[in-house]
Amino acid sequence: MRQFIFKVLLFCIVFFVVDKIFIVIRNLAPKFDYDRRLELVLDGKINKDIVIFGSSRGQRDVDIQLIKDSLNIEDVYNLSYGGSTPEFQYFLLDMLIKYNKKPKLIIKLIDDDFEVMHKDYQGNGKDFRLDRLYPLVKYNEIQKELIKRGEKNRILSRLFIIHQLNKSNFNFKNQGIIDTINGATLLNGHNSRLDWNYVSQSSYNKEREDSIEVSYLIRFQKKCNNNNIELIFATAPVFRKPNKEWIESMKENILTSTYFYQHKLDENSYKEKENFADFSHLNKKGAKIYTQDLISFIKNKKILYTD
């Protein structure tokens, strides 16, 4: 019996020691991730005057350089993540404010029809981007969030490094493709097969809204207001007839402290397939047109006291 106990203790000691070797893997994992923007946020390196939030439309449809040139503001950055929910964007906002200089203005693009909807059984909709957290488990904030969301066990995470890890932490192939200079990823080309009438949208189904995501949409606005950050909620064009029911529904969730920019629904440029990479996203040419309209709104409203 004594020998058995000794072997068990020896095994535990060896396992505990070997487990600590995984600290190296945990700490190196962020260097091999294809998108290091959240890491920059946690390291306090996103000290920008204007920050763009949203999902893929936020990432694809806004020309950062045009904003810099037109508003004469050098510090502009894009923290939009494709397929991300308002809850994830709120988490990102919280980290941005906590570890960086507060921006003066946040422009958040809201997604036509599914801004506050989770993925359905067909995979349509959005989700909390846990994949962006896994490579960054060396940070306490990330560990706490994964535990909060039931992805990791609090006790095991404290005891064992291996429990903190995910299979993505073992991907040592550098896939760096996201521009960390300004965070945006504009698209090239256009889809000649787009059909304005074919993809026209039916009436908006408000019953599919996720009440939790609606609450985070509100919390996002309150967080900005409480931190004296100017906030614009902006719609972006898609290649289909505008869903006016969705626009009216979203207006119900917009606070008086938030500016609301509704893109020009009857603008001919937003009906030309040459300006779209696909039906949901503008290409570089279309992004310049949309961004210029957004800049005009900022100037007309005298946000940031722009001349």
Salt bridges, closest charged atoms under 4 A:
ASP19 OD2 - LYS20 NZ 3.53
ASP33 OD2 - ARG132 NH1 2.61
ASP35 OD2 - ARG37 NH2 2.85
GLU39 OE1 - ARG36 NE 2.80
ASP49 OD1 - LYS101 NZ 3.61
ASP63 OD2 - LYS288 NZ 2.97
GLU74 OE2 - LYS68 NZ 3.72
GLU87 OE2 - ARG149 NH1 2.86
ASP94 OD1 - LYS223 NZ 2.92
ASP111 OD1 - ARG57 NE 3.95
ASP111 OD2 - LYS126 NZ 3.25
ASP112 OD2 - ARG240 NH2 3.49
ASP113 OD2 - ARG240 NH2 3.00
GLU115 OE2 - LYS108 NZ 2.82
GLU115 OE1 - LYS126 NZ 3.37
ASP120 OD2 - ARG208 NH2 3.65
ASP127 OD1 - HIS118 ND1 3.80
ASP131 OD1 - ARG129 NE 2.75
ASP131 OD2 - ARG132 NE 3.36
GLU141 OE2 - LYS98 NZ 2.44
GLU141 OE1 - LYS144 NZ 3.72
GLU145 OE2 - ARG149 NH1 3.74
GLU209 OE1 - LYS206 NZ 3.59
ASP210 OD2 - HIS118 NE2 3.64
GLU213 OE2 - HIS118 NE2 3.02
GLU248 OE2 - LYS251 NZ 3.40
GLU252 OE1 - LYS206 NZ 3.49
ASP278 OD1 - HIS281 ND1 2.90
ASP293 OD1 - LYS264 NZ 3.54
